[in-house]
Amino acid sequence: MDIYSTEEQQVDAIKQFWKDYGSSIIVGAVVGLGGLYGWNYYSDVKIENAEAASEAFQSIAANSADSAAVMAAVSDFGQQHDQKGYQALLELMSAKAAVEAGDLDKAEAAFTKIIAANPGASLTSLATIRLSRVQAEQGNLGTALATLDQVSDEAFTAQRDELKGDFLVRQGDMDKARAAYQAAVDNGGSLSSPALQMKLDNLNKA
């Protein structure tokens, strides 16, 4: 036998159900639909912001030869767009412009900012390696070597070890430099840096 044997009982049960829970269901539906609309609106806004950031980035990149303009544009971009990837790429461009202008302090600040933002393993590793170069040029070889130790991305291992060898040579530590160059060779560094094997051979002959 059914719980509700007649239509009248079923109708009464439905009425009672709506009396007890109807308000909650309506509120839930409104909230759910509102949430869906809100999510769609949020997604649309994110897409629009990403497209605007892309256009702004392309505009700046197209004028990358103008170092002063690039450095000025990077700050404006950061205030107008919340896009870590584009911001990091622009900071790299700004740092390059600063190095070319001989402003190593500004370049160091740009690389440090990228690393702190952590836009992704590749960009962070690239910024870390370039930061070490700037530090070495500033005469801070110990700091540069410590900075290189922060690079753990396997894609940059050979480049890291070769650069470590370069810095150790400048410090006069030929044994450690030889080991660093050998590590770079073992990680396939000779494929991207033909001079690497020559550096190692020269140390082996010394």
Buried (B, 14 or more C-beta within 10 A) or exposed (E): EEEEEEEEEEEEEEEEEEEEEEEEEEEEEEEEEEEEEEEEEEEEEEEEBBEEBEEBBEEBBEEBEEBEEBBEBBEEBBEEBEBBBBBBBBBBBBBBBBBEEEBBEBBBBBBBBBBEBEBEBEBBBBBBBBBBBBBBBBEBBEBBBEBBEBBEBEEBBBBBBBBBBBBBBEBEBEEBBBBBBBBBBEBEBBEEBEEBBEBBEEBEEE
